[in-house]
Amino acid sequence: MNFFTHKLTWKTSTISRNYSIRYTLLIAFVWMLAACQPKTDDVAPVLTASTTDASVATQWMDLFLNVERYAPGYRPPVAARTLAYIGLAAYETVVPGSAKYQSVASRFSGLTVPKIETGKSYRWDVALNETYYLMMKGFFPHVVDADKARIEELYKKLTITVGGADELDRSKKFGQAMATAVFDYSKTDAAGDAAYLRNQPADYVPPTGVGKWQPTAPDFGRALLPYWGKVRTFVASETDKVAKAPLDYSTNVKSTLFAQGLEVYSNTTPLSKEQQWIGEFWSDDIYKLTFEPAGRWLAVAQQVVIKEKVALDKAVYTYAKIGIGLSDIGVACWNSKYIYNIERPITYIRRTIDPTWVTRLNNPISVAVGVTPPFPAYPSGHSCFGAVAAEVLTNIYGTAYAMTDRCHEGRTEFNGTPRSFNSFYEMAQENAYSRVVLGVHYRMDCEEGLRMGYAIGRKVNQLTWEK
């Protein structure tokens, strides 16, 4: 081997050896870097609205049910409207962080909602706590000090102070801005805004005539919310707000109306223990005793949300749909009540069958016996609310969702023993039937209430909620 060949071999081997050393050092350095990094399991996951638990929402909705129970003027349609706006604000607060749901605000003329800052992080539970707090204060400014204190206490309990200061501040401001936007929008609806202050207006005089509603025994209360049909709706059209024509008035014993009056009388004279249980289980009529009939369906939804342990975005989605549906059917139902002004069964039965008959709805708060709600019969409000809720809940949780309703478990004023059902539709139908066995509605009231509620519920489901 000549000198040149020897030198080349040595140089080549030297380069190879140096390269090998450098490569080895590089691999060692990479491994050292990897070893210094936290393990994947140690990295805190980024919480989205689809992975955050629903406890903030469920706690605020529990408080809503407690506050509205005692809030002056919060009768069914008023409570339903409030639930709709609170539910919508909560939903719009959370959906920017949801993988599944999207904003529906653009579907409501006149409503503009704030947007999040692109590329910035948010705590959706923090934002939502701000939204609920401001909305509850806005809709319940007139409640007693003890309930105002409960709102403050829950807000403080759910306030989060641990985390990045910028993220927390940004989240709070977004929730506050959303609440302000939606609450201000609610105030542009003159017929519905602060209606709890005027739910039995003295200027309303019910029309007279054969078969027309007039205040009923025992208290002969003035008409409740006779102008509610003017309240703004979310999805219901003017056509949706008008029930089909009721049965023609007749006292003829061969008429269909007489048959339905006789059905009420026969079901209540006497009332079996099972019928009494059904009637009391679904009544929710008495101010301060329970939540009102619209709130009852929020209470049903609450049980499902908690049982299924749904994520935050699905919880507020459930509440928003329930609220919008209940609000719109409340407007449609009350609009139709005061279009047709059909007298209650107590008036008809006393005229045509038994002048001493009384309903089976009692008020343990005032100790009044034989109560009838102070507004026309047709269609049934309970049936309307139950149907729209059943349509919405079935759309979310399935056609064969079996549950035991524990809304009134432990009550001593009436039989609140839990009842079990195979579907939400079954619940709605029994709820409707309960009005017949209490003697406050005809069959036609309940059947039309169910039809109207199902129809509006389907419209709520048709909004583009999902991405």
Secondary structure as UniProt FT lines:
FT   HELIX           3..36
FT   HELIX           40..42
FT   TURN            49..51
FT   HELIX           55..70
FT   TURN            72..73
FT   HELIX           76..94
FT   HELIX           95..97
FT   HELIX           105..107
FT   TURN            109..110
FT   TURN            118..119
FT   HELIX           124..139
FT   TURN            141..142
FT   HELIX           145..158
FT   HELIX           165..187
FT   TURN            190..194
FT   HELIX           195..197
FT   TURN            202..203
FT   TURN            210..211
FT   TURN            217..219
FT   TURN            226..227
FT   HELIX           228..230
FT   TURN            238..241
FT   TURN            253..254
FT   HELIX           256..268
FT   HELIX           273..282
FT   TURN            287..289
FT   HELIX           293..308
FT   HELIX           312..340
FT   HELIX           345..352
FT   TURN            355..356
FT   TURN            364..367
FT   HELIX           381..397
FT   TURN            399..400
FT   STRAND          403..405
FT   TURN            407..410
FT   TURN            412..415
FT   STRAND          419..421
FT   HELIX           424..437
FT   TURN            438..439
FT   HELIX           443..462
//
